[in-house]
């Protein structure tokens, strides 16, 4: 079983039919080889934050975090380009102030 604590969310096939990309509810992406059936976790960034995946004729596009799309070479899985709008002031405050403070300071126990 690939992700025993999660169910598949999306499945898509590469353009040449050689691989399946399976995205699970826990936002982890796996590749399954169509001929051998071998499965492996995709060697891409942001595992656990992925919200969508699709194949184009010359790219693998992965949506991760809130508003970012990362393009990979579909064969070598090397990073090609990242598409992301400029951060708003609220996003800047969250990523550079709130999130670090939340990570550093102790949290109340329940």
matplotlib code that plots the C-alpha trace (Angstrom):
import matplotlib.pyplot as plt

x = [0.0, 1.5, 0.0, -1.8, -3.4, -4.7, -6.8, -6.0, -7.2, -6.2, -4.7, -3.2, -1.2, 1.9, 1.4, 3.4, 1.5, 4.6, 3.8, 0.8, 0.9, -1.2, -1.9, -3.2, -5.4, -2.4, -0.9, 1.9, 2.6, 3.6, 4.6, 3.7, 5.5, 2.9, 5.0, 6.6, 4.0, 6.9, 5.8, 7.9, 7.3, 7.9, 11.3, 9.8, 9.8, 6.9, 5.8, 2.9, 1.9, 0.9, -2.6, -2.7, -0.7, -1.0, 1.1, 1.5, 3.2, 6.6, 6.2, 4.9, 3.1, 2.6, 0.6, 1.8, 1.4, -1.3, -0.6, 2.5, 2.9, 6.3, 7.2, 9.4, 10.9, 8.6, 11.5, 14.3, 12.1, 14.4, 13.0, 12.3, 10.4, 8.3, 5.1, 4.0, 2.4, 4.0, 3.3, 0.8, 1.6, -0.5, 1.4, 4.8, 3.7, 2.6, 5.7, 8.3, 6.8, 3.9, 5.0, 8.6, 7.2, 4.8, 7.6, 9.9, 7.5, 6.0, 2.4, -0.2, -0.8, -4.3]
y = [0.0, 3.4, 5.7, 3.5, 6.4, 8.2, 7.6, 8.6, 12.0, 12.3, 10.0, 11.2, 9.5, 10.8, 11.7, 8.6, 6.3, 5.1, 6.5, 7.2, 10.1, 9.4, 12.3, 11.2, 13.1, 13.7, 15.7, 13.2, 12.4, 8.9, 7.7, 4.2, 2.7, 1.4, -1.6, -2.9, -1.6, -0.3, 2.6, 5.3, 8.6, 11.4, 13.1, 16.6, 19.4, 20.2, 16.6, 17.0, 20.4, 19.3, 20.1, 19.2, 17.6, 17.4, 16.4, 18.6, 17.6, 18.8, 19.4, 18.0, 20.7, 20.5, 22.9, 23.2, 25.5, 28.1, 29.6, 28.2, 26.0, 24.3, 22.9, 19.8, 18.0, 15.0, 12.5, 13.7, 15.4, 18.3, 21.7, 24.0, 27.0, 28.2, 30.3, 32.4, 35.8, 38.4, 38.0, 40.3, 42.1, 39.6, 36.7, 38.4, 38.9, 35.3, 33.7, 35.9, 36.9, 34.7, 31.3, 31.7, 33.0, 30.1, 27.6, 29.1, 29.9, 27.2, 26.2, 25.6, 21.9, 20.5]
z = [0.0, -1.0, 1.6, 4.2, 6.1, 3.0, -0.1, -3.7, -4.6, -8.3, -10.9, -14.2, -16.9, -18.7, -22.3, -23.5, -21.1, -19.4, -15.9, -13.7, -11.1, -8.1, -5.7, -2.3, 0.2, 2.4, -0.5, -1.3, -4.9, -6.2, -9.6, -10.8, -13.8, -16.3, -17.5, -14.3, -11.8, -9.6, -7.4, -5.8, -4.1, -6.7, -6.3, -6.3, -3.8, -1.5, -0.8, 1.7, 0.2, -3.3, -4.4, -8.1, -10.9, -14.6, -17.6, -20.7, -23.9, -22.6, -18.8, -15.6, -13.7, -10.0, -7.9, -4.4, -1.4, -1.9, -5.2, -6.9, -9.9, -10.6, -14.0, -14.3, -17.2, -17.6, -18.3, -16.0, -13.4, -13.2, -12.1, -15.1, -13.9, -11.0, -11.6, -8.6, -8.2, -6.0, -2.4, -0.8, 2.5, 4.4, 2.9, 3.6, 7.2, 7.5, 6.0, 7.5, 10.9, 12.1, 10.9, 12.3, 15.6, 15.8, 15.2, 17.9, 20.8, 22.9, 22.3, 25.0, 25.7, 25.9]

ax = plt.figure().add_subplot(projection="3d")
ax.plot(x, y, z, "-o")
ax.set_aspect("equal")
plt.show()
